[in-house]
């Protein structure tokens, strides 16, 4: 039998341990949620790059972007009318940060779409990482988030991996000349405007729900591209192309809903590191598609250097996420 001689002190100690244990478990719970939502967004965007490339062979960029976000807007609007009708008022009185962020994101959509069409899914996924990198810098310099040696080592490993990958892919694609350069510049500009959107999003999630923000973003962007869309080109589309368009809309809801929640639960630099896994996931998917001999998308060039670079980048991101979780336990 356990005899407690000082019940007051023992009670205080137990309550203190329980209290701090609860704080630590809640902190870890939030980090886990942030990692999960970041991974969902990374997977959705990795698949989206390939799907957009296939769609761009038969449909112009403005029409794809407009349809993609109009569908996402309508689905989310119906959901919110049923579940959270009061939150729809953001459509009529949006904050200026949301309008500015949505405008930046509109160019991100179009620039990335054009870049995928001109280059390849893997190259597009590589260069679009300008966005997460700039967002991570924003997290450190704007939000004053803490940076430790773990983040520095992780960034160094990720950058080393991407340098190996970039050099190999650039050498393989250099024969495309000015058109390839145009595609790269479009994607880089899309990455920069995505960072602007994400920085504003970090402020906005403190006052608005992810559904509210995404509802306005989807509707605003679809309206911007509506005058340039050619919906008549969709009349004679085969079933497969319609399924792809449906995928683009659903993918958009899942990806941007996940990234909004990830930004809410985790620091910007950690979210950015996970998002940089996009190219690695796309590489793996394209590799397996090439091995399967599919005819609906052209295979991409792979070498030991590109595989080593992608693996190193993946290892660096995993290193940062793993040790960040341990540091917060």
C-alpha positions as CSV (number, residue, x, y, z in Angstrom):
1,X,0.0,0.0,0.0
2,X,1.3,3.5,-0.9
3,X,1.2,5.9,2.0
4,X,1.3,9.7,1.3
5,X,2.5,11.6,4.3
6,X,1.9,15.1,2.8
7,X,-1.3,14.9,0.8
8,X,-1.3,18.6,0.0
9,X,2.1,18.5,-1.6
10,X,1.4,15.3,-3.4
11,X,-1.9,16.6,-4.7
12,X,-0.1,19.8,-5.9
13,X,2.6,17.7,-7.6
14,X,0.1,15.4,-9.4
15,X,-2.0,18.4,-10.6
16,X,1.2,20.2,-11.8
17,X,2.4,17.1,-13.7
18,X,-1.1,16.6,-15.2
19,X,-1.4,20.2,-16.1
20,X,1.9,20.4,-17.9
21,X,1.3,17.0,-19.5
22,X,-2.0,18.3,-20.9
23,X,-0.2,21.4,-22.3
24,X,2.5,19.2,-24.0
25,X,-0.1,16.8,-25.4
26,X,-2.2,19.6,-26.8
27,X,0.9,21.2,-28.3
28,X,1.9,17.9,-29.9
29,X,-1.6,17.4,-31.1
30,X,-1.5,20.7,-33.0
31,X,1.8,19.9,-34.6
32,X,0.5,16.5,-35.7
33,X,-2.5,18.2,-37.3
34,X,-0.2,20.7,-39.0
35,X,2.0,17.9,-40.4
36,X,-1.0,15.9,-41.6
37,X,-2.7,18.8,-43.4
38,X,0.6,19.9,-45.0
39,X,1.1,16.3,-46.3
40,X,-2.4,16.2,-47.8
41,X,-1.8,19.5,-49.6
42,X,1.6,18.3,-50.9
43,X,0.0,15.1,-52.2
44,X,-2.9,16.9,-53.9
45,X,-0.5,19.4,-55.6
46,X,1.8,16.6,-56.7
47,X,-1.0,14.8,-58.5
48,X,-2.5,18.1,-59.8
49,X,0.6,18.9,-61.8
50,X,0.3,15.8,-63.8
51,X,-3.5,16.1,-64.3
52,X,-3.2,19.7,-65.4
53,X,-0.5,18.7,-68.0
54,X,-2.9,16.2,-69.5
55,X,-5.8,18.7,-69.6
56,X,-3.6,21.4,-71.2
57,X,-3.3,19.2,-74.3
58,X,-6.9,19.8,-75.2
59,X,-8.1,22.8,-73.2
60,X,-6.6,26.3,-72.9
61,X,-5.2,27.5,-69.5
62,X,-7.8,30.2,-68.8
63,X,-10.7,27.8,-69.3
64,X,-9.1,25.2,-67.1
65,X,-8.4,27.7,-64.3
66,X,-11.9,29.2,-64.4
67,X,-13.7,25.9,-64.5
68,X,-11.5,24.5,-61.7
69,X,-12.3,27.3,-59.3
70,X,-15.9,27.8,-60.3
71,X,-16.6,24.2,-59.5
72,X,-14.7,24.4,-56.2
73,X,-16.7,27.6,-55.4
74,X,-20.1,26.0,-56.1
75,X,-19.3,22.9,-54.1
76,X,-18.1,24.8,-51.1
77,X,-20.9,27.4,-51.4
78,X,-23.6,24.6,-51.2
79,X,-21.8,23.0,-48.2
80,X,-21.6,26.3,-46.3
81,X,-25.2,27.2,-47.1
82,X,-26.2,24.0,-45.4
83,X,-23.7,24.0,-42.5
84,X,-22.5,27.6,-41.9
85,X,-24.8,30.1,-43.6
86,X,-23.7,33.0,-41.5
87,X,-20.1,32.7,-42.8
88,X,-21.1,33.5,-46.4
89,X,-21.3,37.2,-45.5
90,X,-17.5,37.4,-46.3
91,X,-18.5,37.4,-50.0
92,X,-20.1,40.8,-49.6
93,X,-17.6,42.4,-47.2
94,X,-14.1,40.9,-47.6
95,X,-11.0,42.3,-45.8
96,X,-8.5,44.0,-48.0
97,X,-5.9,41.4,-47.2
98,X,-8.1,38.7,-48.7
99,X,-8.7,40.7,-51.9
100,X,-5.0,41.3,-52.3
101,X,-4.1,37.7,-51.5
102,X,-6.7,36.4,-53.9
103,X,-5.4,38.6,-56.7
104,X,-1.9,37.3,-56.1
105,X,-3.3,33.7,-56.1
106,X,-5.1,34.3,-59.4
107,X,-1.8,34.9,-61.1
108,X,-0.3,31.9,-59.4
109,X,-3.1,29.7,-60.9
110,X,-2.6,31.1,-64.4
111,X,1.2,31.3,-64.3
112,X,1.6,27.7,-63.0
113,X,-1.0,26.4,-65.5
114,X,0.9,28.0,-68.4
115,X,4.2,26.8,-67.0
116,X,3.0,23.2,-66.8
117,X,1.8,23.4,-70.4
118,X,5.1,24.8,-71.7
119,X,7.5,22.6,-69.6
120,X,6.7,19.4,-67.8
121,X,5.0,18.4,-64.5
122,X,8.4,17.7,-62.8
123,X,10.0,20.9,-63.9
124,X,6.9,22.9,-62.9
125,X,6.9,21.3,-59.5
126,X,10.6,22.1,-59.0
127,X,10.4,25.8,-59.9
128,X,7.1,26.4,-58.0
129,X,9.1,25.7,-54.8
130,X,10.1,29.4,-55.0
131,X,6.7,29.9,-53.2
132,X,7.3,27.8,-50.1
133,X,10.9,29.1,-49.8
134,X,9.7,32.7,-49.9
135,X,6.9,31.8,-47.5
136,X,9.3,30.3,-45.1
137,X,11.4,33.5,-45.2
138,X,8.3,35.4,-44.5
139,X,7.6,33.3,-41.5
140,X,11.0,34.0,-40.1
141,X,11.3,37.7,-40.9
142,X,7.6,38.8,-40.8
143,X,6.1,36.6,-38.1
144,X,9.3,36.5,-36.1
145,X,9.1,32.7,-35.9
146,X,12.1,31.0,-34.2
147,X,14.7,29.4,-36.3
148,X,17.1,26.8,-34.8
149,X,20.1,24.8,-36.0
150,X,17.7,22.0,-36.9
151,X,16.0,24.2,-39.4
152,X,19.3,25.4,-40.8
153,X,20.6,21.9,-41.3
154,X,17.3,20.8,-42.7
155,X,17.2,23.7,-45.2
156,X,20.9,22.9,-46.2
157,X,20.0,19.3,-46.9
158,X,16.9,20.2,-48.9
159,X,18.7,22.8,-50.9
160,X,21.6,20.5,-51.7
161,X,19.2,17.8,-52.9
162,X,17.4,20.3,-55.1
163,X,20.6,21.7,-56.6
164,X,21.5,18.2,-57.8
165,X,18.1,17.7,-59.2
166,X,17.9,21.2,-60.8
167,X,21.3,20.8,-62.5
168,X,20.3,17.5,-64.1
169,X,16.9,18.6,-65.2
170,X,18.2,21.9,-66.6
171,X,20.8,20.0,-68.6
172,X,18.1,17.7,-70.0
173,X,15.7,20.6,-70.8
174,X,18.2,23.2,-72.1
175,X,17.6,22.2,-75.7
176,X,14.1,23.7,-75.6
177,X,15.6,27.2,-75.7
178,X,13.5,30.4,-75.2
179,X,10.2,28.7,-74.8
180,X,11.5,26.6,-71.9
181,X,12.9,29.8,-70.3
182,X,9.5,31.5,-70.7
183,X,7.8,28.5,-68.9
184,X,10.4,28.7,-66.1
185,X,9.8,32.4,-65.6
186,X,6.0,32.0,-65.5
187,X,6.3,29.3,-62.8
188,X,8.8,31.3,-60.7
189,X,6.4,34.3,-60.8
190,X,3.6,31.9,-59.8
191,X,5.7,30.8,-56.8
192,X,6.3,34.4,-55.8
193,X,2.7,35.3,-55.9
194,X,1.7,32.1,-54.0
195,X,4.1,33.3,-51.2
196,X,2.2,36.7,-51.1
197,X,-1.1,34.8,-50.7
198,X,0.2,32.5,-48.0
199,X,1.6,35.4,-46.0
200,X,-1.7,37.2,-46.0
201,X,-3.4,33.8,-45.2
202,X,-1.3,33.5,-42.1
203,X,-2.8,36.7,-40.8
204,X,-6.4,36.0,-41.9
205,X,-6.7,32.5,-40.4
206,X,-6.7,34.2,-37.0
207,X,-10.0,35.9,-37.7
208,X,-11.7,33.8,-40.3
209,X,-12.3,30.1,-40.9
210,X,-10.5,28.3,-43.8
211,X,-13.9,27.7,-45.4
212,X,-14.7,31.4,-45.4
213,X,-11.3,32.3,-46.9
214,X,-11.4,29.6,-49.6
215,X,-15.0,30.5,-50.5
216,X,-14.0,34.0,-51.4
217,X,-10.8,33.0,-53.1
218,X,-12.5,30.4,-55.3
219,X,-15.3,32.8,-56.3
220,X,-13.1,35.8,-56.8
221,X,-10.6,33.9,-59.0
222,X,-13.3,32.3,-61.1
223,X,-14.8,35.7,-61.8
224,X,-11.4,37.1,-62.8
225,X,-10.9,34.4,-65.5
226,X,-14.5,34.2,-66.6
227,X,-14.1,36.8,-69.4
228,X,-11.2,34.8,-70.9
229,X,-12.7,31.3,-70.5
230,X,-13.9,29.5,-73.7
231,X,-16.6,27.2,-72.3
232,X,-17.7,26.4,-75.9
233,X,-14.6,24.3,-76.2
234,X,-15.9,21.9,-73.5
235,X,-19.0,20.9,-75.5
236,X,-17.5,17.9,-77.3
237,X,-15.0,16.8,-74.7
238,X,-14.7,13.0,-74.0
239,X,-15.6,11.5,-70.7
240,X,-12.0,11.3,-69.6
241,X,-11.4,15.0,-70.0
242,X,-14.6,15.8,-68.0
243,X,-13.4,13.5,-65.2
244,X,-10.1,15.4,-65.2
245,X,-11.9,18.7,-64.9
246,X,-14.0,17.3,-62.0
247,X,-10.7,16.2,-60.4
248,X,-9.2,19.7,-60.7
249,X,-12.1,21.2,-58.7
250,X,-12.2,18.6,-56.0
251,X,-8.4,18.7,-55.7
252,X,-8.6,22.4,-55.2
253,X,-11.0,22.1,-52.3
254,X,-8.9,19.5,-50.6
255,X,-5.5,21.2,-51.2
256,X,-6.4,24.7,-50.2
257,X,-8.5,23.6,-47.3
258,X,-5.6,21.6,-46.1
259,X,-3.0,24.3,-46.5
260,X,-5.2,26.8,-44.7
261,X,-5.5,24.4,-41.7
262,X,-1.8,23.6,-41.8
263,X,-0.9,27.3,-41.6
264,X,-3.2,27.6,-38.7
265,X,-1.7,24.8,-36.7
266,X,2.0,25.0,-37.6
267,X,4.7,27.6,-38.2
268,X,5.2,28.8,-41.8
269,X,8.7,27.5,-42.2
270,X,7.7,24.0,-41.2
271,X,4.7,24.0,-43.5
272,X,7.0,25.2,-46.3
273,X,9.4,22.4,-45.8
274,X,6.7,19.7,-46.1
275,X,5.3,21.4,-49.2
276,X,8.7,21.2,-50.9
277,X,8.1,17.4,-51.1
278,X,5.8,18.1,-54.1
279,X,8.5,17.5,-56.8
280,X,9.6,14.2,-55.1
281,X,6.0,12.8,-55.1
282,X,5.5,13.9,-58.7
283,X,8.8,12.3,-59.7
284,X,7.7,9.0,-58.2
285,X,4.3,9.1,-59.9
286,X,5.9,10.0,-63.2
287,X,8.4,7.2,-62.8
288,X,5.8,4.6,-62.2
289,X,3.7,5.9,-65.1
290,X,6.7,5.6,-67.4
291,X,7.3,2.1,-66.2
292,X,3.7,1.2,-67.0
293,X,4.2,2.6,-70.5
294,X,1.1,5.0,-70.4
295,X,0.5,6.9,-73.7
296,X,-1.5,9.8,-72.4
297,X,1.5,11.7,-70.9
298,X,5.1,11.9,-72.2
299,X,7.7,10.2,-70.0
300,X,10.3,12.5,-68.3
301,X,14.1,12.1,-68.1
302,X,15.5,10.4,-65.0
303,X,19.1,9.7,-64.0
304,X,20.9,8.6,-60.9
305,X,21.7,12.3,-60.1
306,X,18.1,13.3,-60.2
307,X,17.0,10.4,-58.1
308,X,19.8,11.1,-55.6
309,X,18.8,14.8,-55.4
310,X,15.1,14.0,-54.9
311,X,16.0,11.4,-52.2
312,X,18.3,13.9,-50.4
313,X,15.6,16.6,-50.5
314,X,13.0,14.1,-49.1
315,X,15.5,13.1,-46.3
316,X,16.2,16.7,-45.4
317,X,12.5,17.6,-45.0
318,X,11.8,14.4,-43.0
319,X,14.8,15.3,-40.7
320,X,13.3,18.7,-40.0
321,X,9.8,17.5,-39.3
322,X,11.0,14.5,-37.1
323,X,13.3,16.5,-34.9
324,X,10.9,19.5,-34.7
325,X,8.3,17.1,-33.3
326,X,10.8,15.8,-30.7
327,X,11.8,19.3,-29.7
328,X,8.2,20.2,-29.0
329,X,7.4,17.1,-26.9
